[in-house]
Amino acid sequence: MAGRVSVILPTYNRAGLIAETLDSLMVQTRPAHQIIVIDDGSTDGTGDIVQRYREKVTYLRKVNGGKASALNVAMNEIVGDYLWICDDDDLLEPDACERLAGKLDSDPGLGFAAGRHDDFVVDHETGEHLHKSPGYWLPSRPAEIFPDLLDGCHIFQPGMIVRNSVYEAVGGFNPALTRAQDYDMMLRIARIARGHLFSERVYLHREHSGARGSAAERFSTEQINAKWIKFHRMIFEPLMGELEDEELLAPEDWLRPEVAPVSDRVAKLRRARIYARHMMWPEALEALSDASELHVHTPLSHFERDLVLGATIYNFGCAPMYDDPAYRAEVMGLKGKSPIGRSLAGLLGRSLHWRIRDAARSGKLGLAAKLTGFVAQSRI
């Protein structure tokens, strides 16, 4: 039996964009049973735009308090079996609802179904939509979805339909997060529910320079990375304290012959990688130090080496481990702990080659020289 799909579209000051999003919802090959637009106190006429769709859309308005609070209000109003949360500036593929909800219909044990997206920008001269691949995407198998999400967010709510019972189980959005509230919810959902990830595109994510956040905390695209780092720490500080080691990787990874004998070291390296990916370098370096003292006469496997190299793929375009002298000193200190520590320092240094090339091409010769020296020291 086909489940009823409720859509929530939170919005704030998107009068110039929301009509395109609503139009893409109106042409779905599987129409939604309910569409709620929750307006978080817009002041630019967004409500007037939404009123054009009043025959098919329920319009709710609240005092501005941020996206999380708006979503929590709207979630109390849904009547569907499945919930699809869409952003007010993206475009849904016509068959997105049919594909995602259809997967939930066919598998009662599935908690959510998600698909891929592409980014796009609008050519202001021609109006053409220029597509490009997303910056971060992984074709995760069901058991890999949550561990992959720990590295970075590759599933986004406009591309995801979830059973309402799953949302009820994990609770509402965290109103303290004015950024990354979606990512926090993805992690909570994927931690408790089995999901399916389609490789097909189900929506287009718009890239633009408009301000983000609530009225009380607006920020530009140039400020986004700093905000993400702040809010990711708010998410991962408590989460990492709760996670059991077995949750850090897919179950089959723990059974690998090169992993099972040194599973405690692998767990430390995995934690270090997660911390590093979210710019939590004090915690990452502590985990690396702990790992350097385990199984000191058993060389790092290729699996472990890949974990360490993956720690230096940053989600925010910066690398404080190398830019901060105190962090560099701690990495160098790993060499004196054990043969494993020496290997870890070498791997972290090796990962800098691309940053050195980038600095040289950008004319930042001083930075390139500093990083080159770091690489040389890590190999001594």
C-alpha positions in Angstrom: 0.0 0.0 0.0 1.3 3.4 -1.0 2.1 5.7 2.0 1.0 9.3 2.1 3.8 11.8 1.6 3.8 15.1 3.6 6.2 17.8 2.5 7.6 20.6 4.8 9.2 23.6 3.1 10.7 25.9 5.6 11.4 29.4 4.3 12.8 32.8 5.3 13.0 35.8 2.9 13.1 33.7 -0.3 10.5 35.6 -2.3 12.7 35.5 -5.4 13.4 31.8 -5.3 10.6 29.9 -3.5 8.2 29.9 -6.5 10.6 27.7 -8.6 10.8 25.2 -5.7 7.1 25.1 -5.4 6.7 24.7 -9.1 9.0 21.7 -9.0 6.8 20.2 -6.3 3.6 20.8 -8.3 4.8 18.6 -11.2 5.8 15.5 -9.3 4.8 12.3 -11.0 3.7 11.1 -7.5 1.9 14.1 -6.0 2.4 14.8 -2.3 -0.6 14.3 0.0 0.2 17.4 2.0 2.6 20.4 1.4 3.3 22.7 4.3 5.2 26.0 3.9 6.4 27.2 7.2 7.4 30.8 7.0 9.9 31.8 9.7 8.9 35.5 9.8 9.8 36.6 6.3 9.8 40.3 5.6 10.3 40.3 1.9 6.9 39.2 0.5 7.6 35.5 0.6 4.1 34.9 2.0 2.5 36.7 -1.0 4.3 34.4 -3.4 3.1 31.3 -1.4 -0.5 32.5 -1.5 -0.5 31.9 -5.3 -0.4 28.1 -4.4 -3.0 28.3 -1.6 -5.2 25.6 -3.2 -2.5 23.0 -2.9 -0.3 24.4 -0.1 -0.9 25.0 3.6 0.9 28.2 4.6 2.0 28.7 8.3 3.8 31.7 9.7 5.7 32.1 12.9 8.0 34.6 14.6 11.5 34.2 13.4 13.5 31.7 15.4 15.6 29.8 12.9 15.1 26.8 10.6 15.1 24.2 13.3 12.3 25.8 15.3 10.3 26.3 12.1 10.6 22.6 11.2 9.6 21.6 14.7 6.4 23.7 14.4 5.5 22.2 11.1 6.2 18.6 12.1 3.3 18.9 14.6 1.0 19.4 11.6 1.9 16.6 9.2 -0.6 13.8 8.5 1.4 11.7 6.1 3.2 8.3 6.7 6.4 9.7 5.1 8.0 13.1 5.5 9.9 15.0 2.8 11.7 18.2 4.0 12.7 20.4 1.1 14.7 23.6 1.0 13.2 26.8 -0.4 15.8 27.4 -3.1 16.4 24.0 -4.6 14.6 22.2 -7.4 13.1 18.7 -7.2 13.4 16.2 -10.1 9.9 15.4 -11.4 10.2 11.7 -10.4 11.8 12.3 -7.0 8.8 11.6 -4.8 7.8 8.6 -6.9 11.3 7.1 -6.7 11.9 7.7 -3.0 8.5 7.0 -1.6 8.1 4.0 -3.9 11.2 2.5 -2.3 9.7 2.9 1.2 6.4 1.3 -0.1 8.2 -1.7 -1.4 10.3 -2.3 1.8 8.5 -2.0 5.1 11.7 -2.4 7.1 13.3 0.6 5.4 13.5 3.8 7.5 14.5 6.2 4.7 15.3 6.4 1.0 17.7 9.0 -0.4 19.2 10.0 -3.7 22.0 12.0 -5.3 21.9 15.7 -6.2 23.8 18.0 -8.5 24.7 21.6 -7.7 23.7 24.4 -10.0 24.2 28.1 -10.5 22.1 30.4 -12.7 23.9 32.3 -15.5 22.6 35.9 -14.8 23.0 36.9 -18.5 21.1 33.9 -20.1 19.1 32.5 -17.2 20.6 29.1 -18.0 21.1 26.6 -15.2 24.7 25.4 -15.1 25.0 22.0 -13.5 28.1 20.5 -11.8 28.7 17.4 -9.6 28.3 17.8 -5.9 31.5 18.5 -3.9 31.1 15.4 -1.8 29.2 12.3 -2.7 29.6 8.6 -1.7 27.5 5.7 -3.1 27.1 4.2 0.3 25.6 0.7 0.7 23.0 0.4 3.5 25.5 -0.6 6.2 27.9 2.1 5.2 25.5 5.1 5.3 26.0 6.0 9.0 29.8 5.5 9.1 30.1 7.5 5.8 28.0 10.3 7.3 30.5 10.5 10.2 33.1 11.7 7.7 30.9 14.3 6.1 27.4 15.0 5.0 26.6 13.4 1.6 22.9 13.0 2.0 20.6 16.1 2.2 17.0 16.4 3.2 15.6 17.6 -0.1 16.9 14.3 -1.5 15.5 12.1 1.3 12.1 10.8 2.3 11.8 9.4 5.8 9.1 7.4 7.6 7.3 9.7 10.0 7.8 7.0 12.7 11.6 7.5 12.4 11.3 11.2 13.0 9.1 10.4 16.0 11.8 8.1 17.3 14.7 10.5 17.0 12.8 13.7 18.2 12.8 17.2 16.8 15.5 19.4 15.3 18.0 21.0 17.6 17.0 24.8 17.8 20.5 25.7 19.1 21.9 24.8 15.6 21.4 27.7 13.2 23.6 25.8 10.7 24.1 22.1 10.2 20.8 21.2 11.8 20.1 19.1 8.8 23.3 17.2 9.2 22.6 16.6 12.9 19.3 15.1 11.9 20.8 12.9 9.2 23.2 11.4 11.7 20.4 10.7 14.2 18.2 9.1 11.6 20.9 7.0 10.0 22.2 5.8 13.3 18.9 4.1 14.2 17.2 3.3 10.8 18.1 1.3 7.7 18.3 3.3 4.6 18.7 3.0 0.8 20.7 5.4 -1.3 20.0 5.7 -5.0 22.8 6.7 -7.4 20.2 8.6 -9.5 19.8 12.4 -9.1 16.6 13.4 -7.3 17.1 17.1 -6.9 19.3 20.1 -7.8 21.0 22.1 -5.1 21.2 25.8 -5.9 24.4 27.7 -5.1 24.0 31.4 -4.6 25.4 34.2 -2.5 22.3 34.9 -0.4 22.6 35.2 3.4 21.8 32.3 5.6 20.7 31.8 9.2 17.9 33.3 11.3 17.2 37.0 11.6 19.2 37.1 14.9 22.2 35.4 13.3 22.5 36.1 9.6 25.8 35.2 7.9 27.2 35.4 4.4 28.6 32.7 2.2 32.1 33.9 3.2 31.3 33.2 6.9 29.8 29.7 6.3 33.0 27.7 7.0 33.5 29.3 10.4 29.9 28.6 11.3 30.1 25.0 10.2 33.1 24.4 12.3 31.4 25.9 15.3 28.2 23.9 14.9 29.9 20.6 13.9 31.7 20.7 17.2 28.4 21.1 18.9 27.2 18.0 17.1 30.2 15.8 17.3 31.4 16.5 20.8 28.5 14.7 22.5 28.0 12.2 19.6 31.6 10.9 19.7 31.2 10.3 23.5 28.2 8.2 22.9 29.3 6.1 19.9 30.5 2.5 20.5 33.5 1.4 18.5 31.4 -0.9 16.4 29.3 2.0 15.1 32.4 3.7 13.6 32.7 1.3 10.6 30.4 -1.0 8.7 30.1 -4.4 10.3 32.0 -6.2 7.5 35.0 -3.8 8.0 35.5 -5.1 11.5 35.8 -8.6 10.1 38.6 -7.9 7.7 41.7 -10.0 8.5 43.9 -7.0 8.7 41.5 -5.2 11.1 40.3 -7.8 13.6 43.7 -8.4 15.3 44.3 -4.7 15.8 40.7 -3.5 16.2 41.4 -1.3 19.2 44.0 0.6 17.2 41.7 0.8 14.2 39.0 2.3 16.4 41.4 5.0 17.6 42.5 5.8 14.1 38.9 6.0 13.0 38.0 8.4 15.8 41.0 10.5 14.9 39.9 10.7 11.3 36.3 11.7 12.3 37.6 14.4 14.6 40.0 15.7 12.1 37.4 15.9 9.3 35.4 18.2 11.6 38.3 20.4 12.6 38.5 19.0 16.1 42.2 18.7 16.1 43.0 18.5 19.9 40.7 15.4 20.0 42.2 14.0 16.8 45.8 14.3 18.0 44.9 12.7 21.3 43.4 9.7 19.4 46.4 9.5 17.2 48.7 9.5 20.2 46.7 6.7 21.8 46.8 4.7 18.5 50.6 5.1 18.4 51.0 3.1 21.6 48.9 0.1 20.5 50.4 -3.0 18.8 53.6 -1.1 18.3 55.4 -3.9 16.5 52.5 -4.6 14.0 52.9 -2.3 11.0 49.9 -0.3 9.9 47.8 -2.1 7.3 46.7 -0.5 4.0 43.2 -0.1 5.6 44.7 1.8 8.6 46.9 3.9 6.3 43.8 4.9 4.3 42.1 5.9 7.5 45.0 8.3 8.4 45.2 9.8 4.9 41.4 10.3 5.0 41.9 12.4 8.1 43.5 15.1 6.1 40.6 15.5 3.6 39.0 18.6 5.2 35.4 19.5 5.0 36.0 23.2 5.4 38.9 24.1 3.1 41.4 24.8 5.9 44.0 22.8 7.8 44.8 24.0 11.3 46.9 21.0 12.1 49.6 22.4 9.7 48.9 26.1 10.3 49.2 26.0 14.1 52.7 25.5 15.5 51.4 23.7 18.6 49.6 21.2 16.5 52.6 20.7 14.2 54.7 20.0 17.3 52.3 17.4 18.5 52.4 15.6 15.1 56.2 15.7 15.2 56.0 14.3 18.8 54.3 11.2 17.5 57.6 10.1 15.9 59.2 9.6 19.3 56.4 7.4 20.7 56.9 4.2 18.7 57.4 2.9 15.2 53.6 3.3 14.7 53.9 7.0 15.8 56.7 7.5 13.2 54.5 6.0 10.5 51.5 8.2 11.5 53.6 11.4 11.4 54.9 10.4 8.0 51.5 9.8 6.6 50.2 13.1 7.9 53.2 14.8 6.3 52.7 13.0 3.0 49.2 14.3 2.7 50.5 17.9 2.4 51.7 17.5 -1.2 48.5 18.9 -2.7 48.5 21.9 -0.3 52.1 22.7 -1.2 51.2 22.7 -4.9 48.1 24.8 -4.3 50.1 27.3 -2.3 52.8 27.6 -4.9 50.3 28.1 -7.7 48.6 30.8 -5.7 51.9 32.6 -5.2 52.0 31.8 -1.4 55.6 30.8 -1.5 56.2 31.4 2.2 53.4 28.9 3.1 54.7 26.5 0.5 58.2 26.6 2.0 56.8 26.1 5.6 54.7 23.1 4.5 57.6 21.6 2.6 59.7 21.8 5.7 56.9 20.1 7.7 56.9 17.2 5.2 60.7 16.9 5.4 60.6 16.8 9.2 57.8 14.2 9.3 60.0 11.8 7.3 63.1 12.1 9.4 
